[in-house]
Amino acid sequence: MLKFHLITDTHYYAYDELGHNSHKDQVTLNENGAVLDAVFDKLLASGETDIVLIAGDLCNDGRAVNHFGFLKKLRRLQEGGKRVFVITASHDYSGFNPEDTKDAPGGEARVSREELLDLYYDFGFRQALAVYEPDPLSYVALLAPGYRLVCINGDKFSPGLYEWAASQVRSARAEGDFVFAMHHYPLVPPSPIYPLLSPGKLFDDFGGAVSGLADAGLRFVFTGHTHMQNISSVTTAQGGRLYEINTGAAVGYPAPIRFVTVDEQQMSVTTQSIDDFAWDLQGKTVRQYLSDHFDQMLNDIFDAAGSDVGRLLDLLNNEFRVNKQALMRYRLPLSMAGRFLNRVTLGGAGRLLLCYRKIPHAAKKVRLRELMIEIVRNIYGGDEPYSRGTAVGEAVYILTGRLERLLSPVLSKVSLPFESLQGFVMSLIYDPTPDTEAVLPLYDGAEQLPAGAFSR
């Protein structure tokens, strides 16, 4: 049996050295050192396992002061008896942002990608059974007798990387070891909306990798990057099945810590969190504080949508990499839509779409702005509860169906990334599959899973 903890996207920011950061983000920056201390305290207090995996974006950016501070925290884990295995990702070296270079002004030292191996050598790399020679930031580690981890660093395209990883999977299986992988970037979209917000070729680049890895016998991959909680699976044309466990940022809502148990038949995944951290929480629980922090950015977007479309496009470009120039031609309809979304309730939308009487009474006073913010937060937290059987779910189903019928002459003339507007929106507000916990079979044909287990 194997047990381990996994976190990802720690985005460490050296608050004491760099001072207050006013940038609003999904993750905490000023508070994240305190959050990480609490996360690491919880890991150190756990007697369930001595293994901790961290799936990339260790620091907020490539500044050396961030790395030195984070390494101190990792050494505290190590000195407390934990064996830590990390991979790095694009936030961890200079060049992530155009202005973030080795020669950036201000005298702040930056870390290059080539320096990451030496910096984190004691946290997985030293124990490597095998290394991808063209780029040694990818490696294989033996976590326990009979259990191997393939750590794949996919932030720099290398044509042989995924073939190497597949060969390592085949080798482990041939020798009778259970093998799984850690890869910072998602191989499978964690939400129906994610491909619309992510770089256009992200999943195209990984398409061949998914088939190659799954058909080689890889069953499970743990990922980060999206800051979303999601567990899903994909089946290849040859019948290979790959489960992806995507985990939210350790320093963002809801500060998830995965706890994983592997036995002879199944993998059990649960999610834990912290109860407190050393910061002024303003009388709130940790979950509420992180939820309110998460909402700040979304509230900014809605405020801008209602009054300043130029600022809205800047925010969408900065936070979601949405193409600002492509949207400039739609300034007027975006402005009108922004003002509408800030004012209207579901009942009000029903009046405009001539379906008010069909809207469930309990949903009529729900403001669309608050609901949209909650929907985004729910996607990131891995809890999308609004099925057809709920008042809100029924209201959204009715409104989107009516809107789709009214817009059908226009929608039929444009290329959309989904077959049905109504179906797409419903997939965002309701997901019947568990994202915070699951019991997954190690092999096809294993005994049937309990109710609530899933397949996508």
N, C-alpha and C positions, 0 to 999 in steps of 0.2 A: 504493500500500500504506500502511496505517495501523498503527502499533504504539503501545500505551500500557500503563501499569501502573494497577491499581485496587486501592484498599484501602477499608475502611469501618469504622465503629464504633470510632473511635480512643479515645473516652471519656476524653479527657485529664483527669487529676486532678493538681493542683498539690501534689505531695507535700511539696516543700521548704517551701512556705508554709502548707499546711493541716495538715501532720503525718500521723501514721499513721492509716489508716482501717481499723477492725476489721471492717467489713461484708464478709461472704463473698459473692462473686459469681462468675459464669461468667468474667468478664473480670478482669484484674489491675487494681488501683487504685494501690496504693503503688508497684508496679514499673513502671507503664505509661509513665512518662516515659522510663525507661531502655529499655523495649521499643521505643517510638517512635523514640528516637534510633538504635537499631540498624536499625529498618525504614527510616528516612530515610537512614541511611548506605548501606544496600544500594541504595536508589533512586538516590542521588547517584552511586554507583560504577558504575551501569549505563550503558553507552553505547548501549543498544538503542533508547531512546526518550527524548524530553524531556517527555513528557506523563504527568501523574499525576492520576488522578481519585479523589476521596474522597466516598463516598456517604452522608454524614450521620452524626448523633450524634458530632460532632467532639469535644465535651467531655462530662464525666460529668454535669454539671448546669449551670445557668445562672449560676454564680458568675463574676464578672468576672475573678477571678484565674486561673481555669481558661482562659478565652478568651485572656487576655494571654499566658499561658505557651504555649498552643498556637500562637498567631499567630507567636511567635518561631521556633518550629520550622518553620512553613510558610515564613517568610521565608528561613530557611536553605536550604530546598529551592529557593526562587525565586532566591536569590543564587547557587546552584550550577548555574543554567541550566535548571531545570525549570519547565514551565508547569503550574500547579496549578489544577484546576477542582473546586469543592466544591458540595455542597448541604448545607443545615442540616436538623435534625430536632428532635423534641420534647425531647430531652435538652439541647438547646443554649440553652434560655431558661428564665427563672423561671416557675414554675407547673407544672412537670412533676410535682412532688410538692406536696400541699396546703400543706405547711409552707414550701415554697421560694417565697417571694414577694419582691417588691421591698422590702417592709418587714420582712423576716425579722430576728429578733434577732441580735445579735452584731456588728453593724456591717459585715457583709460585703456589698459591692455585688453586685447581681444584674443580669443582662442581660435586657432584654425582647426579645420576638420582633421588634419594630419596629427594634431597634438592630442586628440581625444583618447587614442589608444593608451598612451602613457599615463594620462591623467586617471583613467578608470581601469587600469590594468589589474588592480587587486579585486575588482568587482565583477568577476566572471571570466575575463580574458585569461588570467593566469591559470585557471583550471581547465582551459579549453582542450578537448580531445582532438578537435580538428578546427582549422581556420580556413576561410576562403582567401587564398593567397593574394589574388589581385586587390583585395580590399579587406584587411584583417579585422574590420569592425563587425564582421559576421563570423560567428563561431558556433561550435557545438559543445555543450557541457553535460557531464554526467551528474545529475542531481542526487541520485541514490542508485545502488546496484539495480540494474534493470530499467532505469528511467532516464531518458535523454531529452535534452532541450536543444532545439535548433534556433539560434538567435540570428535573425535575418535583418540586416540594416539596409533598407530599401530607399534611403534618401538620395542616393546617387546611382543613376542607371548604370548597370553593368550587365552586358548580355549573357554572361555565364552564371550570374548569381543564383537564379532560381533553379537552373539545372543542377548546380552544385548542391543547393538545399534539398532538391528531390533525391539526389544520389545519397545524401546523408540519411534521409528518411528510409530509403530502400536498404541501406547498409544496417541501420539500427534494427529494422524489422527482421532482416535476414539473421541477425545475431540474437533474436528473441527479446529485444528491448522494446518497451513502450516508448513512443516518441511523439512529441508535440512541438509546436513552434511559438515563437514570440516575434512579432513584426509590428513596428510602430503604426504603419498606415493600414487602413482597412482594406481587405481584399474583396469584401462584399459590402455593398451600400448598407449602412446601419439604419437608415430610414429612407422611405421613398423620396423625401425631399432632398436628401444629401447630394445626390448627383447633380442637382440643379445649382447647388451652392459651391460645390468643390471644383477644383480645376478640371476642365473638360476631359482631359485624357487620363485622369488618374486610374479609373477602373479599366479603361482600354489597355493601359500598360500592364496591369496586373492580371488581365484576363487569361493569358497563356500560363501565367504563374499558378493561378488557382487550379486549372486543369492538371498541370504537371505535378503539382504538390499532392492534390487529392488522389490522382491516379497512381502516384507512387506509394500511397498508403497513409498520407498525413490525414489525421482525423480531426485535430483540434489546433486552432491558432488563436493566440491572445493578442489583441491589438489595442491601440489608443488613438491619439490624434484628433478624433472628432469631438472629444469631451462628452460623448453620448454613452448611455448605458444601453447595450443591445446584445442579444444573443440570437443568432440566426444560422441557417445552414444553406448550402448549395450542393446540388448533385450534378456531376459532370455527365457528358454523353456516354462515357464508358462505365458509369455507375459509381464512380468514386464520390464519397460524401465527406464534405468538410464543414465542420462547425466553427463559426467565428464568435469568440467572446470579446466584444468591444467594451472597453471600460472607460468611464468618465474620468475627468481630471481629479487627482487626489486633492487638489487645492481649490476646487470649484464645487458648485452644487451638484450632487449631494455628498461630496467628499467620500467616494466609494473605495472600499478595500475589499477585493475579492478574496474569498477563502475557498480553496479547491481541494477536493479529496478524490483520488483515483484508486479504485480497487480493481478486482479482476473482471468486473462486468460493466462498470459505469464510471462516469465522471460526475461528481456532485459539485455544483457551483452555488455559493451563497454570497451575500454582500453585507458587509459590516460598515460602520462609520464611527466617527468620534463623538463624544458627548460634550466636549468643552475644548476650548483652547485659550491661551493667555492673551486675550484681547478684550477691549471693551465691546461686548456684544449688545449693549444698549438694552439689557433686560430680555433679550430674545434667546430662544434656543439656537443651537448651532445650525440646525436645518433651516429655521426661519431667517437667520442672519445671512446664510449663504444664498437662500432663495431670493431675499431682497437685493443682495448684491448682484445676483444674476439678472434680476429684472431691471437694474439701472440702465444697462445698455439698450434693452428693448424699449424702455420708456423714452429714452433719448431719441430712438428711431421714430417712435410714434409722435413725439412732440415735433420733431423736424418734419414729419410727413404732413402734419397739420398746418405748418406755418413757413417752412423753409426747405423747398425741394432740393436746392443745391446742396445744403448741408445733409439732407437725407441721402443723396447719392454718394457723398463723401463717406458717410458712416457705413453704408452698404458696401462700398468699395474697400474700406479699411478693415471692416470686421468679417465680411463674408466673401471678399474678393469678387464682388459683383462688378461687371464691366460698366463703369460710369458713363463712358462715351456712348455706349450702345443704348443707354437709357435716356440720354439727354433729349432725344426727339420726342420722348413721352412725358416731358415735364408737366404739361397742362393736365392730361388725364391722371398722372400720378398725384398732382396737387389736389385735384378734385376728389380722388379716391382717398387721399390722406385725411382731408377734412371730414369726409363721410365716415371713415373708420373710427375717427376719434369721437364722433357724436352718437352714432346709431346703436341701438339695442337689437337683439334678435327679433323682438316684436316689431320694432321700427322697420327692420329689413323686410319682415313679412308683409308689412303694409305696402312698402314700395314694390314688392314683387307680387302683390295681390294674392298672398297666401297666409294672411295674418291669422285667420281662424284655425288653420291647421297647426300653428305653432303651439306646443304644449305650454300651458299657463305658467308652469314653474320656470320656464326658460325665457319668457318674454321680456323680463327686465334685465337680463344678462347683457352687459355692454360688450360689443364686439371687440373693442380694444383690449379689455381685460381678459376676454376669452382667448384671443390670439396670443397674448403674452403667456397665458397659462399653457396653451397647447405647445408652444416652443419649449417652455420649461419642462413640461411632461415628457417631451421627446428626449430631452437631455437627461432627465432623471430616470427614464425607462419605465414610465407608468402612463399609458394612454388609455383612460378608462371609459371614454364616452362612446359606448355601443348604441345600437338602435334602441335598446331597451331603456336608455336614460333620457331625461327630458332634453338635455343639451344635445345629445347625439341625434335624437329624432328631429330636433329643430334644424340642426346643420344639414341633415339628410334632406329634409324638405326644401330648405333654402337653396342648397347647391343643385338639387335636381331641377328646381324651377329656373334658376339662373342658367343652367346648362341648356335647357329647352329654349329660353329666350335668346341665348347667344349662339345657338346651333348654326345659323347661316354664316356667322363670322368664324366660329371654331372649325367648321368644315373646310375652310379655305387656308388654314394655317397649320404648320407642323408643330405638334405638341409632344412632350415627352411622356404622355400618358394617354390611355384610350378613353377615359371618362373623367371629366372634372369632378363629378360627384364621387366616383370611386376613389380618386386620388385624395380628395379632402378627407373622406371617411377613413382612409388608411393612415392619415396623420393623427386623427383624434382617437382612434381605437386600434389597439394591438392585442389580440387574445393570447399572444405568446409571452411567457415570463422573461423579463430582461434582468431582473435582480437575482433570480435563482432558477436553477434548472437541474434536472437529472438527465444526463445524456449517455446513450449506450456506446460502449467502446467499439462494438462491432455490429454490423447489420445482422438482424436475426436474434439479438439479445432479447431477454424477456421484456414484455411490453412495459412501457413507461407508465407511471401513475398519471392520473388525470391532471391536465395542465401542462404536461410536457408537449413538445411542439415540433413542427417541421414547417419550413417556409418554402 
